[in-house]
Amino acid sequence: MSDVVVGILGGYGTVGRATAHHLRTWAGASVRLRIGGRRADAASAFVSAELGGDAEAVGVDLDSPSELDRFADGCAVVVNCAGPSRRAYDRAARAARDAGAGYVDAAGEEPLRDRLADPASGWRGPAVLNAGMFPGLSGLLPRCLYRAERFDRADRLLGYVGGIDRFTPGAAGDYVESLFSGSSEGGVAWRGGVRTPNALRRLTGVELPFFPDAVTAQPGLTSEVDTLVEALHLSDVDWYNVFPGDRVLDVLRRIQGTAPADRDVAAATGELIAAAELDRAGRRSYQLFVYQLEGTIDGGRAVRTLVLRGEDGYGLSGMVTALAAVEVLEGAVPDGAHFAADVLDPDRTWSWVRDSPAVTTCRVVDGPAGEDTDEGEL
Ligand SMILES: NC(=O)c1ccc[n+]([C@@H]2O[C@H](COP(=O)([O-])OP(=O)(O)OC[C@H]3O[C@@H](n4cnc5c(N)ncnc54)[C@H](OP(=O)(O)O)[C@@H]3O)[C@@H](O)[C@H]2O)c1
Protein backbone atom coordinates (compact mmCIF):
# COMPACT_ATOMS: atom_id res chain seq x y z
CA MET A 1 0.00 0.00 0.00
CA SER A 2 1.26 3.45 -0.87
CA ASP A 3 2.31 6.02 1.73
CA VAL A 4 1.25 8.94 -0.45
CA VAL A 5 -2.16 10.11 0.71
CA VAL A 6 -4.43 12.57 -1.09
CA GLY A 7 -7.33 13.73 1.05
CA ILE A 8 -10.47 14.92 -0.75
CA LEU A 9 -12.81 17.06 1.36
CA GLY A 10 -16.32 16.76 -0.04
CA GLY A 11 -14.95 13.60 -1.65
CA TYR A 12 -18.38 12.01 -2.17
CA GLY A 13 -19.94 15.25 -3.50
CA THR A 14 -20.42 15.82 -7.20
CA VAL A 15 -17.01 17.34 -8.00
CA GLY A 16 -15.30 15.23 -5.32
CA ARG A 17 -16.42 11.95 -6.90
CA ALA A 18 -15.20 12.99 -10.34
CA THR A 19 -11.90 14.08 -8.77
CA ALA A 20 -11.50 10.71 -7.03
CA HIS A 21 -12.20 8.77 -10.23
CA HIS A 22 -9.77 10.87 -12.28
CA LEU A 23 -7.10 10.54 -9.59
CA ARG A 24 -7.55 6.78 -9.61
CA THR A 25 -6.74 6.75 -13.30
CA TRP A 26 -4.06 9.40 -13.37
CA ALA A 27 -2.18 8.80 -10.11
CA GLY A 28 -2.95 5.06 -10.01
CA ALA A 29 -1.83 2.78 -7.22
CA SER A 30 0.89 5.19 -6.13
CA VAL A 31 -1.69 7.24 -4.24
CA ARG A 32 -4.11 6.33 -1.49
CA LEU A 33 -7.28 8.41 -1.35
CA ARG A 34 -8.90 9.70 1.84
CA ILE A 35 -12.53 10.64 1.25
CA GLY A 36 -14.10 13.11 3.70
CA GLY A 37 -17.32 14.95 4.38
CA ARG A 38 -19.67 15.47 7.30
CA ARG A 39 -21.34 12.06 6.76
CA ALA A 40 -18.87 9.25 7.39
CA ASP A 41 -21.51 6.73 6.25
CA ALA A 42 -21.86 8.47 2.86
CA ALA A 43 -18.05 8.51 2.52
CA SER A 44 -17.92 4.75 3.28
CA ALA A 45 -20.74 3.99 0.87
CA PHE A 46 -18.93 5.84 -1.94
CA VAL A 47 -15.63 4.12 -1.16
CA SER A 48 -17.27 0.67 -1.24
CA ALA A 49 -19.52 1.25 -4.23
CA GLU A 50 -17.21 3.18 -6.53
CA LEU A 51 -13.63 2.79 -5.30
CA GLY A 52 -13.72 -0.96 -4.61
CA GLY A 53 -13.22 -0.34 -0.88
CA ASP A 54 -9.68 0.85 -1.56
CA ALA A 55 -9.68 4.27 0.15
CA GLU A 56 -10.17 5.69 3.63
CA ALA A 57 -13.57 7.13 4.55
CA VAL A 58 -13.50 9.88 7.17
CA GLY A 59 -16.15 12.06 8.82
CA VAL A 60 -14.92 15.68 8.83
CA ASP A 61 -16.64 19.06 9.12
CA LEU A 62 -15.06 22.21 7.65
CA ASP A 63 -16.42 24.02 10.69
CA SER A 64 -14.26 21.94 13.04
CA PRO A 65 -10.54 22.88 13.01
CA SER A 66 -9.61 19.77 15.03
CA GLU A 67 -11.43 17.43 12.60
CA LEU A 68 -9.80 19.20 9.69
CA ASP A 69 -6.37 18.80 11.30
CA ARG A 70 -6.97 15.06 11.78
CA PHE A 71 -8.14 14.78 8.18
CA ALA A 72 -5.09 16.59 6.77
CA ASP A 73 -2.58 14.74 8.96
CA GLY A 74 -0.37 12.54 6.76
CA CYS A 75 -1.75 13.95 3.48
CA ALA A 76 0.65 14.94 0.72
CA VAL A 77 -2.13 17.04 -0.81
CA VAL A 78 -5.44 18.22 0.59
CA VAL A 79 -8.03 18.72 -2.16
CA ASN A 80 -11.01 20.84 -1.18
CA CYS A 81 -14.19 19.88 -3.04
CA ALA A 82 -16.47 20.65 -0.08
CA GLY A 83 -19.05 23.23 -0.85
CA PRO A 84 -20.30 25.80 -0.56
CA SER A 85 -16.75 26.73 0.39
CA ARG A 86 -16.77 30.53 0.43
CA ARG A 87 -17.83 30.79 4.04
CA ALA A 88 -15.13 28.37 5.18
CA TYR A 89 -12.59 30.69 3.49
CA ASP A 90 -9.06 29.49 4.40
CA ARG A 91 -9.85 26.78 6.97
CA ALA A 92 -9.02 23.79 4.77
CA ALA A 93 -5.85 25.50 3.53
CA ARG A 94 -4.77 26.17 7.11
CA ALA A 95 -5.13 22.48 7.97
CA ALA A 96 -3.07 21.61 4.85
CA ARG A 97 -0.41 24.12 5.91
CA ASP A 98 -0.16 22.66 9.42
CA ALA A 99 0.15 19.14 7.98
CA GLY A 100 2.88 20.26 5.55
CA ALA A 101 0.64 19.28 2.60
CA GLY A 102 0.02 20.96 -0.73
CA TYR A 103 -3.45 22.37 -1.38
CA VAL A 104 -5.92 22.25 -4.27
CA ASP A 105 -9.33 23.93 -4.27
CA ALA A 106 -12.12 23.43 -6.82
CA ALA A 107 -13.21 26.96 -5.86
CA GLY A 108 -11.02 29.53 -4.12
CA GLU A 109 -11.02 32.93 -5.83
CA GLU A 110 -9.13 36.15 -5.11
CA PRO A 111 -9.67 36.59 -1.35
CA LEU A 112 -8.24 33.13 -0.60
CA ARG A 113 -5.37 33.62 -3.09
CA ASP A 114 -4.52 36.97 -1.46
CA ARG A 115 -4.78 35.48 2.00
CA LEU A 116 -2.33 32.66 1.16
CA ALA A 117 0.00 35.10 -0.61
CA ASP A 118 0.18 37.18 2.58
CA PRO A 119 3.29 36.10 4.56
CA ALA A 120 1.20 36.44 7.75
CA SER A 121 -0.81 33.38 6.65
CA GLY A 122 2.29 31.22 7.09
CA TRP A 123 1.51 29.51 3.76
CA ARG A 124 4.69 28.19 2.15
CA GLY A 125 3.84 25.23 -0.09
CA PRO A 126 2.14 24.92 -3.48
CA ALA A 127 -1.57 25.82 -3.67
CA VAL A 128 -3.79 25.67 -6.77
CA LEU A 129 -7.13 27.49 -6.54
CA ASN A 130 -10.06 27.79 -8.96
CA ALA A 131 -9.21 24.28 -10.15
CA GLY A 132 -12.58 23.59 -11.77
CA MET A 133 -14.42 24.09 -15.04
CA PHE A 134 -15.23 27.80 -14.94
CA PRO A 135 -13.03 29.26 -13.61
CA GLY A 136 -10.27 26.81 -14.38
CA LEU A 137 -10.68 24.92 -17.64
CA SER A 138 -12.14 28.10 -19.16
CA GLY A 139 -8.81 29.91 -18.78
CA LEU A 140 -6.64 26.92 -19.59
CA LEU A 141 -8.15 25.97 -22.96
CA PRO A 142 -7.10 29.11 -24.89
CA ARG A 143 -3.54 28.50 -23.64
CA CYS A 144 -3.82 24.86 -24.78
CA LEU A 145 -4.95 26.01 -28.23
CA TYR A 146 -2.10 28.53 -28.46
CA ARG A 147 0.48 25.86 -27.62
CA ALA A 148 -1.02 22.93 -29.54
CA GLU A 149 -1.32 24.94 -32.76
CA ARG A 150 2.09 26.54 -32.28
CA PHE A 151 0.98 30.14 -32.55
CA ASP A 152 3.93 32.59 -32.76
CA ARG A 153 1.65 35.24 -31.36
CA ALA A 154 -2.07 35.73 -30.86
CA ASP A 155 -4.04 38.95 -30.79
CA ARG A 156 -7.77 38.19 -30.91
CA LEU A 157 -9.94 35.74 -28.99
CA LEU A 158 -13.65 35.05 -29.32
CA GLY A 159 -15.09 32.78 -26.62
CA TYR A 160 -18.51 31.19 -26.14
CA VAL A 161 -18.82 29.24 -22.89
CA GLY A 162 -21.93 27.65 -21.39
CA GLY A 163 -24.57 24.99 -21.55
CA ILE A 164 -27.43 23.25 -19.81
CA ASP A 165 -26.57 21.71 -16.48
CA ARG A 166 -27.85 21.09 -12.97
CA PHE A 167 -26.78 23.25 -10.04
CA THR A 168 -25.61 21.33 -6.96
CA PRO A 169 -26.04 22.88 -3.49
CA GLY A 170 -22.26 23.37 -3.26
CA ALA A 171 -21.84 25.09 -6.61
CA ALA A 172 -25.06 27.13 -6.40
CA GLY A 173 -24.22 28.40 -2.90
CA ASP A 174 -20.77 29.62 -3.96
CA TYR A 175 -22.14 31.17 -7.15
CA VAL A 176 -24.82 33.12 -5.29
CA GLU A 177 -22.28 34.44 -2.80
CA SER A 178 -19.95 35.50 -5.61
CA LEU A 179 -22.81 37.35 -7.34
CA PHE A 180 -23.80 39.09 -4.10
CA SER A 181 -20.24 40.21 -3.46
CA GLY A 182 -19.29 41.14 -7.05
CA SER A 183 -20.38 43.73 -9.58
CA SER A 184 -21.12 43.32 -13.28
CA GLU A 185 -20.02 45.56 -16.13
CA GLY A 186 -22.40 45.63 -19.08
CA GLY A 187 -21.05 44.58 -22.48
CA VAL A 188 -17.40 44.87 -21.52
CA ALA A 189 -14.75 43.50 -23.94
CA TRP A 190 -11.06 44.07 -24.72
CA ARG A 191 -10.45 46.48 -27.62
CA GLY A 192 -6.94 47.43 -28.77
CA GLY A 193 -5.49 46.36 -25.41
CA VAL A 194 -8.05 48.36 -23.42
CA ARG A 195 -10.87 46.97 -21.28
CA THR A 196 -13.83 48.70 -22.92
CA PRO A 197 -17.35 48.89 -21.38
CA ASN A 198 -20.42 48.76 -23.66
CA ALA A 199 -18.43 47.27 -26.54
CA LEU A 200 -20.83 44.33 -26.96
CA ARG A 201 -24.53 43.74 -26.48
CA ARG A 202 -26.45 40.70 -25.31
CA LEU A 203 -27.43 38.35 -28.16
CA THR A 204 -30.89 36.86 -27.69
CA GLY A 205 -32.28 33.86 -29.57
CA VAL A 206 -29.06 33.57 -31.53
CA GLU A 207 -27.66 30.46 -33.24
CA LEU A 208 -24.01 30.04 -32.33
CA PRO A 209 -21.57 27.61 -33.93
CA PHE A 210 -21.62 24.15 -32.31
CA PHE A 211 -24.47 24.97 -29.90
CA PRO A 212 -27.44 22.69 -30.54
CA ASP A 213 -30.19 25.27 -29.86
CA ALA A 214 -30.77 28.99 -30.12
CA VAL A 215 -29.27 30.63 -27.01
CA THR A 216 -28.82 33.87 -25.15
CA ALA A 217 -25.19 35.02 -25.16
CA GLN A 218 -24.29 37.47 -22.43
CA PRO A 219 -21.03 39.40 -22.88
CA GLY A 220 -18.82 39.71 -19.82
CA LEU A 221 -15.26 39.46 -18.58
CA THR A 222 -13.86 37.85 -15.47
CA SER A 223 -10.51 38.38 -13.78
CA GLU A 224 -9.51 35.01 -15.28
CA VAL A 225 -10.03 36.43 -18.79
CA ASP A 226 -8.11 39.58 -17.90
CA THR A 227 -5.14 37.46 -16.76
CA LEU A 228 -5.36 35.46 -19.99
CA VAL A 229 -5.20 38.70 -22.01
CA GLU A 230 -1.96 39.52 -20.24
CA ALA A 231 -0.50 36.01 -20.54
CA LEU A 232 -1.14 35.67 -24.31
CA HIS A 233 -0.63 39.39 -25.06
CA LEU A 234 -4.09 39.62 -26.63
CA SER A 235 -5.45 42.98 -27.76
CA ASP A 236 -9.09 42.10 -28.54
CA VAL A 237 -11.35 39.70 -26.67
CA ASP A 238 -15.07 39.09 -27.07
CA TRP A 239 -16.30 36.73 -24.35
CA TYR A 240 -19.86 35.48 -24.06
CA ASN A 241 -21.44 33.36 -21.35
CA VAL A 242 -24.02 31.23 -23.10
CA PHE A 243 -27.45 30.31 -21.68
CA PRO A 244 -29.61 27.88 -23.66
CA GLY A 245 -32.49 28.34 -21.17
CA ASP A 246 -34.21 31.47 -19.80
CA ARG A 247 -34.90 30.44 -16.22
CA VAL A 248 -31.33 30.48 -14.88
CA LEU A 249 -30.65 33.74 -16.67
CA ASP A 250 -33.73 35.36 -15.11
CA VAL A 251 -32.74 34.23 -11.62
CA LEU A 252 -29.15 35.43 -12.09
CA ARG A 253 -30.38 38.87 -13.14
CA ARG A 254 -32.67 39.01 -10.11
CA ILE A 255 -29.87 37.96 -7.77
CA GLN A 256 -27.54 40.61 -9.19
CA GLY A 257 -30.23 43.26 -8.74
CA THR A 258 -31.02 42.38 -5.09
CA ALA A 259 -30.43 45.23 -2.63
CA PRO A 260 -27.85 44.34 0.07
CA ALA A 261 -30.48 44.42 2.83
CA ASP A 262 -32.66 41.86 1.01
CA ARG A 263 -29.95 39.32 0.23
CA ASP A 264 -30.80 35.80 1.35
CA VAL A 265 -28.16 33.29 0.25
CA ALA A 266 -30.16 30.16 1.12
CA ALA A 267 -33.30 31.36 -0.71
CA ALA A 268 -31.36 32.49 -3.79
CA THR A 269 -29.44 29.18 -3.84
CA GLY A 270 -32.71 27.24 -3.83
CA GLU A 271 -34.10 29.42 -6.63
CA LEU A 272 -31.03 28.85 -8.77
CA ILE A 273 -31.15 25.07 -8.32
CA ALA A 274 -34.87 25.01 -9.21
CA ALA A 275 -34.39 27.26 -12.27
CA ALA A 276 -31.64 24.97 -13.59
CA GLU A 277 -33.97 21.97 -13.27
CA LEU A 278 -36.68 23.80 -15.26
CA ASP A 279 -34.20 24.77 -17.99
CA ARG A 280 -32.97 21.18 -18.12
CA ALA A 281 -36.39 19.53 -18.29
CA GLY A 282 -36.48 17.13 -21.23
CA ARG A 283 -33.07 18.20 -22.53
CA ARG A 284 -29.65 16.58 -22.44
CA SER A 285 -27.16 18.34 -20.20
CA TYR A 286 -23.98 19.64 -21.79
CA GLN A 287 -21.22 22.17 -21.31
CA LEU A 288 -19.55 23.62 -24.37
CA PHE A 289 -16.41 25.70 -24.85
CA VAL A 290 -15.84 27.33 -28.25
CA TYR A 291 -12.70 29.45 -28.62
CA GLN A 292 -11.64 31.16 -31.83
CA LEU A 293 -8.04 32.37 -31.64
CA GLU A 294 -6.43 34.61 -34.27
CA GLY A 295 -2.78 35.48 -34.69
CA THR A 296 0.21 34.20 -36.61
CA ILE A 297 1.53 30.66 -37.14
CA ASP A 298 4.84 30.21 -38.99
CA GLY A 299 4.76 33.93 -39.68
CA GLY A 300 1.42 33.82 -41.54
CA ARG A 301 -2.00 35.01 -40.44
CA ALA A 302 -3.99 32.12 -38.91
CA VAL A 303 -7.31 31.36 -37.21
CA ARG A 304 -8.03 28.21 -35.19
CA THR A 305 -11.15 27.20 -33.28
CA LEU A 306 -11.11 24.84 -30.31
CA VAL A 307 -14.34 23.02 -29.45
CA LEU A 308 -14.64 21.05 -26.23
CA ARG A 309 -17.82 19.48 -24.95
CA GLY A 310 -18.70 17.49 -21.84
CA GLU A 311 -22.03 16.07 -20.76
CA ASP A 312 -21.63 17.35 -17.23
CA GLY A 313 -19.75 20.37 -15.92
CA TYR A 314 -19.02 18.67 -12.60
CA GLY A 315 -17.12 15.89 -14.35
CA LEU A 316 -15.09 18.57 -16.17
CA SER A 317 -14.42 20.31 -12.86
CA GLY A 318 -13.26 17.10 -11.17
CA MET A 319 -10.97 16.47 -14.13
CA VAL A 320 -9.19 19.81 -13.57
CA THR A 321 -9.10 19.37 -9.79
CA ALA A 322 -7.44 15.96 -10.21
CA LEU A 323 -4.96 17.30 -12.75
CA ALA A 324 -3.99 20.04 -10.28
CA ALA A 325 -3.52 17.45 -7.51
CA VAL A 326 -1.24 15.35 -9.73
CA GLU A 327 0.84 18.41 -10.65
CA VAL A 328 1.21 19.34 -6.98
CA LEU A 329 2.15 15.74 -6.08
CA GLU A 330 4.80 15.70 -8.79
CA GLY A 331 6.33 19.00 -7.68
CA ALA A 332 5.33 20.75 -10.92
CA VAL A 333 3.63 23.64 -9.09
CA PRO A 334 5.92 26.24 -7.53
CA ASP A 335 5.39 27.29 -3.92
CA GLY A 336 2.81 30.02 -3.44
CA ALA A 337 -0.89 30.42 -4.26
CA HIS A 338 -1.87 30.20 -7.92
CA PHE A 339 -4.98 29.90 -10.02
CA ALA A 340 -5.20 26.67 -12.03
CA ALA A 341 -5.46 28.46 -15.38
CA ASP A 342 -2.20 30.31 -14.73
CA VAL A 343 -0.09 27.48 -13.36
CA LEU A 344 -1.14 24.10 -14.81
CA ASP A 345 0.90 22.95 -17.78
CA PRO A 346 -1.17 23.59 -20.95
CA ASP A 347 0.59 20.78 -22.87
CA ARG A 348 -0.17 18.17 -20.25
CA THR A 349 -3.69 19.55 -19.79
CA TRP A 350 -4.29 19.22 -23.51
CA SER A 351 -3.14 15.62 -23.71
CA TRP A 352 -4.91 14.47 -20.53
CA VAL A 353 -8.15 16.34 -21.14
CA ARG A 354 -8.66 14.60 -24.47
CA ASP A 355 -8.45 11.20 -22.74
CA SER A 356 -10.80 12.08 -19.91
CA PRO A 357 -14.19 10.34 -19.76
CA ALA A 358 -15.65 13.74 -18.80
CA VAL A 359 -14.87 15.07 -22.30
CA THR A 360 -17.10 13.85 -25.11
CA THR A 361 -15.74 16.06 -27.91
CA CYS A 362 -12.44 17.88 -28.19
CA ARG A 363 -11.05 19.09 -31.47
CA VAL A 364 -9.48 22.00 -33.28
CA VAL A 365 -10.95 23.42 -36.48
CA ASP A 366 -8.63 25.10 -38.98
CA GLY A 367 -10.50 28.38 -39.45
CA PRO A 368 -13.13 30.55 -37.81
CA ALA A 369 -15.86 29.09 -35.60
CA GLY A 370 -18.67 29.48 -38.12
CA GLU A 371 -16.93 27.81 -41.05
CA ASP A 372 -17.08 24.17 -40.03
CA THR A 373 -20.19 23.65 -42.14
CA ASP A 374 -20.16 19.85 -41.94
CA GLU A 375 -20.52 19.83 -38.20
CA GLY A 376 -21.93 23.21 -37.27
CA GLU A 377 -23.25 21.68 -34.09
CA LEU A 378 -22.14 18.71 -32.00
N1 LIG B 1 -14.67 26.07 -10.70
C1 LIG B 1 -15.77 25.45 -11.10
O1 LIG B 1 -16.11 25.45 -12.29
C2 LIG B 1 -16.63 24.68 -10.15
C3 LIG B 1 -17.71 23.94 -10.66
C4 LIG B 1 -18.50 23.21 -9.77
C5 LIG B 1 -18.23 23.26 -8.41
N2 LIG B 1 -17.18 24.00 -7.95
C6 LIG B 1 -16.91 24.08 -6.53
O2 LIG B 1 -16.68 22.75 -6.04
C7 LIG B 1 -17.17 22.64 -4.71
C8 LIG B 1 -18.06 21.42 -4.60
O3 LIG B 1 -19.17 21.54 -5.46
P1 LIG B 1 -20.11 20.27 -5.75
O4 LIG B 1 -20.86 20.60 -6.98
O5 LIG B 1 -19.36 19.02 -5.68
O6 LIG B 1 -21.12 20.37 -4.50
P2 LIG B 1 -22.02 19.21 -3.87
O7 LIG B 1 -22.37 18.17 -4.86
O8 LIG B 1 -23.12 19.92 -3.16
O9 LIG B 1 -21.06 18.50 -2.81
C9 LIG B 1 -20.56 19.19 -1.72
C10 LIG B 1 -19.75 18.25 -0.85
O10 LIG B 1 -19.22 18.98 0.25
C11 LIG B 1 -19.56 18.32 1.47
N3 LIG B 1 -19.70 19.34 2.52
C12 LIG B 1 -20.62 20.35 2.57
N4 LIG B 1 -20.44 21.07 3.69
C13 LIG B 1 -19.38 20.52 4.34
C14 LIG B 1 -18.74 20.80 5.56
N5 LIG B 1 -19.13 21.81 6.36
N6 LIG B 1 -17.69 20.05 5.93
C15 LIG B 1 -17.27 19.01 5.16
N7 LIG B 1 -17.86 18.68 3.98
C16 LIG B 1 -18.91 19.42 3.59
C17 LIG B 1 -20.86 17.59 1.16
O11 LIG B 1 -21.09 16.50 2.02
P3 LIG B 1 -21.94 16.64 3.38
O12 LIG B 1 -23.02 17.67 3.14
O13 LIG B 1 -22.44 15.26 3.63
O14 LIG B 1 -20.94 17.11 4.40
C18 LIG B 1 -20.57 17.10 -0.25
O15 LIG B 1 -19.79 15.94 -0.21
C19 LIG B 1 -17.86 23.99 -4.41
O16 LIG B 1 -16.97 24.80 -3.69
C20 LIG B 1 -18.11 24.59 -5.77
O17 LIG B 1 -18.14 26.01 -5.74
C21 LIG B 1 -16.38 24.69 -8.78
The ligand as an SDF file (V2000), in Angstrom:
LIG
                    3D

 48 52  0  0  0  0  0  0  0  0999 V2000
  -14.6750   26.0680  -10.6980 N   0  0  0  0  0  0  0  0  0  0  0  0
  -15.7720   25.4490  -11.1010 C   0  0  0  0  0  0  0  0  0  0  0  0
  -16.1070   25.4540  -12.2910 O   0  0  0  0  0  0  0  0  0  0  0  0
  -16.6310   24.6750  -10.1470 C   0  0  0  0  0  0  0  0  0  0  0  0
  -17.7060   23.9380  -10.6590 C   0  0  0  0  0  0  0  0  0  0  0  0
  -18.4970   23.2100   -9.7710 C   0  0  0  0  0  0  0  0  0  0  0  0
  -18.2290   23.2570   -8.4130 C   0  0  0  0  0  0  0  0  0  0  0  0
  -17.1810   24.0000   -7.9520 N   0  0  0  0  0  0  0  0  0  0  0  0
  -16.9070   24.0760   -6.5280 C   0  0  0  0  0  0  0  0  0  0  0  0
  -16.6810   22.7500   -6.0390 O   0  0  0  0  0  0  0  0  0  0  0  0
  -17.1660   22.6440   -4.7120 C   0  0  0  0  0  0  0  0  0  0  0  0
  -18.0650   21.4170   -4.6050 C   0  0  0  0  0  0  0  0  0  0  0  0
  -19.1720   21.5390   -5.4610 O   0  0  0  0  0  0  0  0  0  0  0  0
  -20.1130   20.2750   -5.7520 P   0  0  0  0  0  0  0  0  0  0  0  0
  -20.8580   20.5980   -6.9780 O   0  0  0  0  0  0  0  0  0  0  0  0
  -19.3590   19.0180   -5.6800 O   0  0  0  0  0  0  0  0  0  0  0  0
  -21.1170   20.3660   -4.4960 O   0  0  0  0  0  0  0  0  0  0  0  0
  -22.0220   19.2090   -3.8670 P   0  0  0  0  0  0  0  0  0  0  0  0
  -22.3700   18.1660   -4.8630 O   0  0  0  0  0  0  0  0  0  0  0  0
  -23.1180   19.9210   -3.1590 O   0  0  0  0  0  0  0  0  0  0  0  0
  -21.0600   18.5000   -2.8120 O   0  0  0  0  0  0  0  0  0  0  0  0
  -20.5560   19.1900   -1.7180 C   0  0  0  0  0  0  0  0  0  0  0  0
  -19.7550   18.2460   -0.8540 C   0  0  0  0  0  0  0  0  0  0  0  0
  -19.2240   18.9840    0.2450 O   0  0  0  0  0  0  0  0  0  0  0  0
  -19.5580   18.3200    1.4740 C   0  0  0  0  0  0  0  0  0  0  0  0
  -19.7040   19.3430    2.5170 N   0  0  0  0  0  0  0  0  0  0  0  0
  -20.6170   20.3500    2.5670 C   0  0  0  0  0  0  0  0  0  0  0  0
  -20.4430   21.0680    3.6880 N   0  0  0  0  0  0  0  0  0  0  0  0
  -19.3810   20.5170    4.3430 C   0  0  0  0  0  0  0  0  0  0  0  0
  -18.7370   20.8010    5.5650 C   0  0  0  0  0  0  0  0  0  0  0  0
  -19.1310   21.8090    6.3640 N   0  0  0  0  0  0  0  0  0  0  0  0
  -17.6880   20.0480    5.9340 N   0  0  0  0  0  0  0  0  0  0  0  0
  -17.2740   19.0090    5.1570 C   0  0  0  0  0  0  0  0  0  0  0  0
  -17.8630   18.6830    3.9850 N   0  0  0  0  0  0  0  0  0  0  0  0
  -18.9060   19.4230    3.5930 C   0  0  0  0  0  0  0  0  0  0  0  0
  -20.8550   17.5930    1.1600 C   0  0  0  0  0  0  0  0  0  0  0  0
  -21.0930   16.4950    2.0180 O   0  0  0  0  0  0  0  0  0  0  0  0
  -21.9360   16.6440    3.3820 P   0  0  0  0  0  0  0  0  0  0  0  0
  -23.0190   17.6680    3.1360 O   0  0  0  0  0  0  0  0  0  0  0  0
  -22.4360   15.2640    3.6320 O   0  0  0  0  0  0  0  0  0  0  0  0
  -20.9370   17.1140    4.4040 O   0  0  0  0  0  0  0  0  0  0  0  0
  -20.5690   17.1050   -0.2550 C   0  0  0  0  0  0  0  0  0  0  0  0
  -19.7860   15.9400   -0.2050 O   0  0  0  0  0  0  0  0  0  0  0  0
  -17.8610   23.9900   -4.4120 C   0  0  0  0  0  0  0  0  0  0  0  0
  -16.9710   24.8020   -3.6860 O   0  0  0  0  0  0  0  0  0  0  0  0
  -18.1130   24.5890   -5.7670 C   0  0  0  0  0  0  0  0  0  0  0  0
  -18.1440   26.0100   -5.7440 O   0  0  0  0  0  0  0  0  0  0  0  0
  -16.3810   24.6900   -8.7830 C   0  0  0  0  0  0  0  0  0  0  0  0
  1  2  1  0
  2  3  2  0
  2  4  1  0
  4  5  1  0
  4 48  2  0
  5  6  2  0
  6  7  1  0
  7  8  2  0
  8  9  1  0
  8 48  1  0
  9 10  1  0
  9 46  1  0
 10 11  1  0
 11 12  1  0
 11 44  1  0
 12 13  1  0
 13 14  1  0
 14 15  2  0
 14 16  1  0
 14 17  1  0
 17 18  1  0
 18 19  2  0
 18 20  1  0
 18 21  1  0
 21 22  1  0
 22 23  1  0
 23 24  1  0
 23 42  1  0
 24 25  1  0
 25 26  1  0
 25 36  1  0
 26 27  1  0
 26 35  1  0
 27 28  2  0
 28 29  1  0
 29 30  1  0
 29 35  2  0
 30 31  1  0
 30 32  2  0
 32 33  1  0
 33 34  2  0
 34 35  1  0
 36 37  1  0
 36 42  1  0
 37 38  1  0
 38 39  2  0
 38 40  1  0
 38 41  1  0
 42 43  1  0
 44 45  1  0
 44 46  1  0
 46 47  1  0
M  CHG  2   8   1  16  -1
M  END
$$$$
